[in-house]
Structure formats: structure tokens, C-alpha cells
Amino acid sequence: MKEDYYEILEISKSASAAEIKKAYRKKAIQYHPDKNPGDHEAEGMFKKAAEAYEVLSDPNKRSRYDQFGHRAFDGGGGFGGGGGMNMDDIFSQFGDIFGGAFGGGFGGGGFGGGGGRRTVKGSNLRIRVQLSLEEIANGVDKKIKVKRKKLAQGTTYKTCSTCNGHGQVTRIQNTILGRMQTSATCSACGGLGQIVDSKPANADAEGMLVSEETVSIKIPAGVVDGMQLKVSGKGNDAPGNGIPGDLLVAIEEKPHETLQREGDNLHYDLYISISEAVLGTSKEIETVTGKVRIKIENGAQSGKILRLRNKGIPSINGYGNGDLLVHVNVWTPKSLSKEQREFFEKMSDDDHFQPKPEKEDKSFFEKVKDMFS
């Protein structure tokens, strides 16, 4: 089982954004690879801290994590708050949080040392995926065609002559206080330390081409409308030896013809005739896992709720399945034949047709209370 993100950073669940950042910086400096060379355990803690910070520093991700835990980012195929991050991911996204603690830079191939070349991450792509209630209940593998920027075959890079591959330009000025050294990101290469040497004629200035790719997305059961999943590395490529961006998948739930979702529970309106309510009957109803037959006892009252345990939506947080609540509605005909009218007129004074609610015949408010408890 994955460790709790709050426990990794040693903060409370009510921690502010500033407290989260401070806690992450403390952990990152403690387990930084430059401070712990060759220590794989420290490297693992460094990655865990970065993963926790990636989620908790983002208000939307933090909200989903607080509600669903790690299951909010499950699904394989690169899903996760930050589980697919490598060292380049971490330094490209959070390198600035270390300030000058490690000599002011992270090399493209190393983790420190005075070089200023930065690792660039490609831009993220966003798509929306519509899912039926059955797909949400059972989980589904989707194959989606995505247009993304990819490094064109034949594109080569050379060392930037302006910064000599460092990604930064250092200037020394003489002032009344003495010689002052300042460093700034190289404007020629944007901090990459390299520029395009040659590229195909149909590629853009960075050596990229837009191409269509089929991406497999494993969507776990129990996702909710508006939830966002991540497929690592399936966004746009980055120039040079950069890291590809991510594909962000927004979930959209399609309305169901007969079922209404409420959290992990489902609601179904079942209409029966007066004769069926009096005599009892059995009905076949639809669920997200197939059809089931239920028995309606004789003397059924309109408004009765039948609870089918575990026939709802699986909890994305791993707490089992919700229920299917069947609402029984007795259908009253709006027009009658002469014979039918005479029958009901005859029965109107019959003692069996007089309302006599019993204790188990709960009021509307009691039923609502039971439904949400």
C-alpha cells in the first residue's frame, strides 16, 4: 500500500500551501542526490517527496486525493499523482524550489554541479472522454487517437555557441563594491544548451512534427464526472533531450436512460399497476452489470424503496460497491372504462380499500432519511 502523502511530508491535512512547500523543500534537500551520492534509499525518498508535493501543491489534485486517496490517480498506464516521475521530471518541474541550496543549477545529465542547463518538459495535452454508466461501473480500456507534437526523424542538435552548452550566460561586472557575477538563462537556446542543427523541411523551428497516435488509456472503475486522469509521457515532445509532456484525460459521464447516479449509489424508478400492487408481481429491471428480477410483495405501497446491495458503482477508493435503490411507484390510470369505474366506485367504501398505514409504512421524510443513511 502506498504511503500517505501527508505522512511523507510530515504535515497535517490542514496544512497551508506555504507549509506544504516548506516541508517539501526540507525533505528534498535532506534526500537530494548531491547530498546522498549512490544512496538508493535516499533517492527513493527524494522521489516520494516530489510525488507527494506534485499532488498536494495542486488544489485540484489535492481535493481529489483528500476525497478518494491514491485511487483518484490509479489505472496503470502512467496514471498517478507523480508515480511515473523520474529525476528529470522532478528537476524540470520543481528545480526552482531548492533556490541556491545546491550551487544554483541542475545539469541536463546530472543532478547538480554548477551547470545551468535545464531539462525542458513538453507541453501537456488535454482530452475529454465520454463514458457510459456501464463503463464506469466495470472499468474500461479506451483507445484514443491523439494529435501530438513529436520530434521529427532526422532532427539533430548542436551545442549553443552563445552559452557553450551551459544553458546560462554568466556576466562579470566591475562595481564600486567589487566584481559582481550574475547568471541568466541563455536567450539563444532558452536554457537547453543546444539549438537545432538540421531538421526536415516540413518540421517546425524546434524540429517537431504533428502526428496522430493511438493511445491506450486504462480507466479504473468508479471514476466520477469531472475527474482528471494522467497518462505520463503522452503529451507533446520537448526539444533536445527533454521530457515529453503528459496527456490529461477529463472524464465525462453520459446520462443513462433508466438509472440515476448519486455518488456510488444508483436509483431506478419502477412503475407498477394498481392490480400489480394489490396482488404482487415480479419485474425484470436493468442494472449496470445486467438485468435482474425482483419480487414485489402483494400490498406494495407507492414510494416503497427496495435496496439491492452492491448493485451500484464500485468505490474508487476501494470501499466496495454502492447499492441500487428501486423506487416503487404505483401508476394510477387517468381514464377508465364504464365497467372499471363502476368497480372502483363499488370498492370506494370497502374496508379493504381504506388507507390504514402501519408502523413499517414509513413517511416520505423517513424514507429520504433512510436512503441517505
Disulfide bonds with the S-S distance in Angstrom:
none
